[in-house]
Amino acid sequence: MVELVSRVAASRHSRSVNRAAAEAWIRAYVEPVGAIETASERPWATVLRVPLADGVAWFKACSPVQAFEPRLTAGLSARWPDRVTEVLGHDEERAWLLLADAGAPIGYGNPPEKWLIALPLYAELQRGEAAHIHEHLSHHVPDLRVATLPARFEDLLQHDLPLESDEVRRVGRFAGRFIELCGELAAHNVPETIQHDDLHGANLYEQGERLRLIDWGDSSISHPFASLAVTFRFLEEINKLPPADPWFSRLRDAYLEPWGRGLTGAFELAIRVGTFAHTFAWARQRDALPEEARAEFDKWFQVVLRRAIAQTLE
């Protein structure tokens, strides 16, 4: 998740990383030429910058809520080396990951022209990964398949949501319609697969002419088309594109091209359902946070929840 949380929560997580052991493990794969420095500390992960003679590598220690990420990333990198960051080493038991440098993020300028290139490549990856979903699920990638979503919706309603009481009631009244939408989406028979769920400019990296996706720790097994709920959110909020801007249909069509014809209706349903599924993923992250980190987290959780509430309008 791109949004920052409190420094208090971040430092609490960082103490769980055995720095000496981590540096020894790093040195088993690469030869640092300078001090290994902390790049970021968040409740869900700590990232270290490792200087090398020919560039830099990145170490990531994942918290339990994202402990599936190293194995998942290693598998994706092995099968899709042209579109996922190169993995230099990973430790599934300790949830550690060592990555080669992937260049620079396209960033919050978020040029849609880059997504026009990246989204079809991502769709091809998703299509290929459909054959591996049971492997991913058995190694604890979260299960947000469409059949599970009505129960996830009910679970969301049991949370103390950072919303006004009338907003919570509005979500509750949508439960029956949400079940119907899930059934309509499932009827399109699009294969469920890996869904990045954090597909924005800070996670799309450019190196020369190559674009790669990083940071698979928010992923789930879900409806593939829901991925673009986040991408479209950032195009609206960062690029200030109005909902009717032609870029949205251009990007949708580019993304859908590898999936085949006649899926525009399924895509619109997936965005609507997926905007709610995104809140379920956020609720899972929130549940794993220390209490003192939740107030800061909730500022952004409100944004995600209110985008979902907007989907209750017919």
C-alpha positions in Angstrom: 0.0 0.0 0.0 1.4 3.3 -1.0 0.0 5.3 1.9 2.4 5.7 4.9 1.5 4.8 8.4 2.8 6.2 11.7 6.5 6.1 12.5 5.6 4.6 15.9 4.1 1.6 14.2 6.9 1.4 11.7 9.6 1.3 14.3 7.8 -1.3 16.3 7.8 -3.6 13.2 11.5 -2.9 12.4 12.6 -4.3 15.8 11.3 -7.7 14.7 14.0 -7.9 12.0 17.3 -9.5 13.2 19.6 -7.1 11.4 22.8 -9.1 11.9 21.1 -12.3 10.6 19.6 -10.4 7.7 22.9 -8.9 6.6 24.6 -12.2 6.8 21.9 -13.7 4.7 22.2 -10.9 2.1 26.0 -11.5 1.9 25.4 -15.1 0.9 23.9 -13.8 -2.3 25.7 -10.5 -3.1 28.8 -8.6 -2.1 27.9 -5.2 -0.7 30.4 -2.4 -1.3 29.1 -0.1 1.4 26.8 0.1 4.4 23.5 -1.6 4.1 20.9 1.1 5.0 17.3 1.1 5.9 15.2 2.4 3.0 11.7 2.1 4.6 10.1 0.7 7.7 6.4 0.0 7.8 4.3 -2.4 9.9 4.0 -4.8 6.9 7.6 -4.8 5.8 11.1 -3.4 6.3 13.2 -2.7 3.2 17.0 -2.3 3.2 19.1 -0.8 0.4 22.2 -2.9 -0.5 24.9 -1.0 -2.5 26.7 -3.2 -5.1 29.6 -2.5 -7.4 27.3 -2.5 -10.4 24.3 -0.9 -8.8 22.0 -1.8 -5.9 19.9 -4.6 -4.5 16.9 -4.5 -2.2 16.2 -6.7 0.8 12.6 -7.0 2.1 11.5 -8.5 5.4 7.8 -9.2 5.3 5.5 -9.2 8.3 3.3 -12.2 8.9 0.3 -10.6 7.1 2.5 -10.6 3.9 4.6 -13.6 4.6 3.5 -15.3 1.3 5.2 -12.5 -0.7 8.8 -13.9 -1.1 7.7 -17.3 -2.4 5.1 -15.7 -4.7 7.5 -13.2 -6.1 10.2 -15.8 -6.7 7.7 -17.9 -8.6 6.5 -15.0 -10.7 10.0 -13.8 -11.4 11.1 -17.3 -12.6 8.1 -17.6 -15.0 7.8 -14.0 -16.0 11.4 -12.5 -15.9 10.6 -9.8 -18.4 7.8 -8.2 -16.3 8.6 -9.0 -12.6 11.6 -7.9 -10.7 14.5 -10.4 -10.6 14.7 -12.3 -7.4 18.3 -12.9 -6.2 17.3 -14.9 -3.1 14.3 -15.7 -0.9 13.7 -17.4 2.4 10.1 -18.6 2.7 10.3 -19.5 6.4 11.7 -16.1 7.4 9.7 -14.2 4.8 12.8 -12.6 3.4 13.3 -11.4 -0.2 16.4 -10.1 -2.1 15.6 -8.3 -5.3 17.7 -6.9 -8.1 17.2 -3.3 -8.9 14.3 -2.7 -11.3 15.1 0.9 -12.3 12.8 3.8 -11.2 9.1 3.9 -10.6 6.9 5.7 -13.1 5.8 7.5 -10.0 2.9 9.7 -9.1 3.0 11.5 -12.4 1.5 8.1 -13.4 1.6 8.6 -17.2 -1.3 6.5 -18.7 0.9 5.9 -21.8 3.1 3.6 -19.6 0.0 1.6 -18.4 -1.0 1.2 -22.1 2.2 -0.9 -22.4 2.2 -2.6 -19.0 -1.4 -3.7 -18.7 -1.5 -6.2 -21.6 1.8 -7.7 -20.3 0.2 -8.0 -16.8 -2.9 -9.6 -18.3 -0.7 -12.2 -20.1 0.9 -13.0 -16.7 -2.5 -13.4 -15.1 -3.7 -15.7 -17.8 -0.6 -17.8 -17.4 -0.8 -17.9 -13.6 -4.3 -19.3 -13.6 -2.7 -22.7 -13.8 -0.9 -22.0 -10.5 -3.8 -20.8 -8.3 -4.0 -23.9 -6.1 -0.2 -23.7 -5.5 -0.5 -20.1 -4.5 -3.5 -20.7 -2.2 -1.7 -23.6 -0.5 1.2 -21.2 0.3 -1.2 -18.7 1.9 -1.8 -16.1 -0.9 -5.1 -14.7 0.3 -8.3 -16.2 -1.1 -10.6 -13.5 -2.5 -12.2 -15.6 -5.2 -15.6 -14.4 -6.2 -17.4 -17.3 -4.4 -15.8 -16.2 -1.1 -16.8 -12.5 -1.4 -20.3 -12.5 0.1 -18.9 -14.0 3.3 -16.1 -11.4 3.2 -18.8 -8.7 2.9 -20.6 -9.9 6.0 -17.2 -10.0 7.8 -16.5 -6.4 6.8 -19.8 -5.4 8.5 -18.6 -6.9 11.8 -15.6 -4.5 11.8 -15.6 -1.1 13.5 -15.4 0.8 10.3 -14.0 4.4 10.2 -17.2 5.7 8.7 -20.3 7.7 9.7 -23.2 5.6 11.0 -25.3 6.4 7.9 -22.5 5.2 5.6 -22.3 1.9 7.5 -26.0 1.4 7.2 -25.7 2.1 3.4 -23.1 -0.6 3.1 -25.3 -3.0 5.1 -28.3 -2.4 2.8 -26.1 -3.3 -0.2 -25.4 -6.8 1.0 -28.2 -8.5 -1.0 -27.3 -6.6 -4.2 -23.6 -7.5 -3.7 -24.4 -11.2 -3.7 -26.3 -10.7 -6.9 -23.4 -8.9 -8.5 -21.0 -11.7 -7.5 -23.3 -14.2 -9.2 -23.4 -12.1 -12.3 -19.6 -11.8 -12.4 -19.0 -15.5 -11.8 -21.4 -16.3 -14.7 -18.9 -14.8 -17.2 -16.5 -17.7 -16.4 -13.3 -15.7 -16.5 -10.6 -17.8 -14.8 -9.5 -16.5 -11.4 -5.8 -15.9 -10.9 -3.3 -13.7 -9.2 -4.5 -10.1 -8.6 -1.8 -7.6 -7.6 -4.3 -5.2 -5.9 -1.8 -2.4 -5.6 -1.4 -1.5 -9.3 -0.3 2.1 -9.2 2.7 4.2 -10.4 4.9 3.5 -7.3 4.8 -0.2 -8.1 5.5 0.0 -11.9 9.2 0.4 -12.5 11.0 1.3 -15.7 14.5 0.3 -16.7 15.4 1.3 -20.2 12.5 0.1 -22.3 11.4 -2.6 -19.8 8.5 -2.2 -17.4 8.3 -4.4 -14.4 5.8 -4.8 -11.5 7.1 -4.9 -8.0 5.6 -5.3 -4.5 3.3 -8.3 -4.7 2.5 -8.3 -0.9 -1.1 -7.1 -1.3 -1.9 -9.8 -3.9 -4.7 -12.3 -3.7 -6.3 -15.0 -5.8 -9.3 -13.2 -7.2 -11.1 -12.0 -10.3 -8.3 -10.7 -12.5 -10.1 -7.7 -13.9 -10.5 -6.2 -10.4 -6.8 -5.2 -10.5 -7.7 -2.1 -12.4 -9.8 -0.7 -9.6 -6.7 0.6 -8.0 -5.1 1.8 -11.3 -8.2 3.7 -12.2 -8.4 5.2 -8.7 -5.0 6.7 -9.1 -5.7 8.0 -12.6 -8.7 9.8 -11.1 -7.0 11.1 -7.9 -3.5 11.8 -9.1 -4.0 12.6 -12.8 -7.4 14.2 -12.2 -8.9 12.4 -15.1 -12.7 12.7 -15.1 -14.6 9.3 -15.2 -15.5 9.8 -18.9 -12.0 10.5 -20.0 -11.1 8.3 -23.1 -8.0 7.0 -21.3 -10.1 4.7 -19.2 -11.7 2.9 -22.2 -8.3 2.8 -24.0 -6.6 1.2 -21.0 -9.5 -1.2 -20.4 -9.4 -2.4 -24.0 -5.6 -2.8 -24.0 -5.9 -4.8 -20.8 -8.7 -7.0 -22.1 -7.1 -7.7 -25.5 -5.2 -10.8 -24.2 -8.4 -12.1 -22.6 -10.5 -12.1 -25.8 -13.6 -10.4 -27.1 -16.9 -9.6 -25.5 -15.7 -9.0 -21.9 -16.5 -5.3 -21.4 -19.6 -6.1 -19.3 -17.5 -8.5 -17.2 -14.9 -5.8 -16.7 -17.5 -3.3 -15.5 -18.9 -5.8 -13.0 -15.4 -6.8 -11.8 -14.5 -3.2 -11.1 -17.7 -2.7 -9.1 -17.3 -5.9 -7.1 -13.5 -5.5 -6.9 -13.8 -2.1 -5.4 -15.5 -3.8 -2.4 -13.0 -6.7 -2.5 -10.3 -4.1 -2.1 -11.8 -3.0 1.2 -11.7 -6.6 2.4 -8.0 -6.7 1.7 -7.5 -3.5 3.6 -9.5 -4.8 6.5 -7.2 -7.8 6.6 -4.2 -5.5 6.7 -5.8 -3.4 9.4 -6.5 -6.4 11.6 -2.7 -7.2 11.6 -1.7 -3.6 12.7 -0.7 -2.7 16.2 -3.4 -0.6 17.8 -1.4 2.6 17.7 -1.0 2.4 13.9 -4.7 2.2 13.1 -5.7 5.8 13.4 -3.3 6.8 10.7 -4.2 3.8 8.6 -7.9 4.6 8.9 -7.4 8.0 7.2 -6.7 6.2 4.0 -9.0 3.2 4.7 -11.9 5.8 4.7 -11.0 6.8 1.1 -11.0 3.1 0.0 -14.3 2.5 1.8 -16.0 5.5 0.4 -15.0 4.6 -3.1 -16.7 1.2 -2.5 -19.8 3.0 -1.1 -20.0 4.9 -4.4 -20.5 1.6 -6.1 -23.8 1.1 -4.3 -25.4 3.5 -6.6 -27.3 1.9 -9.5 
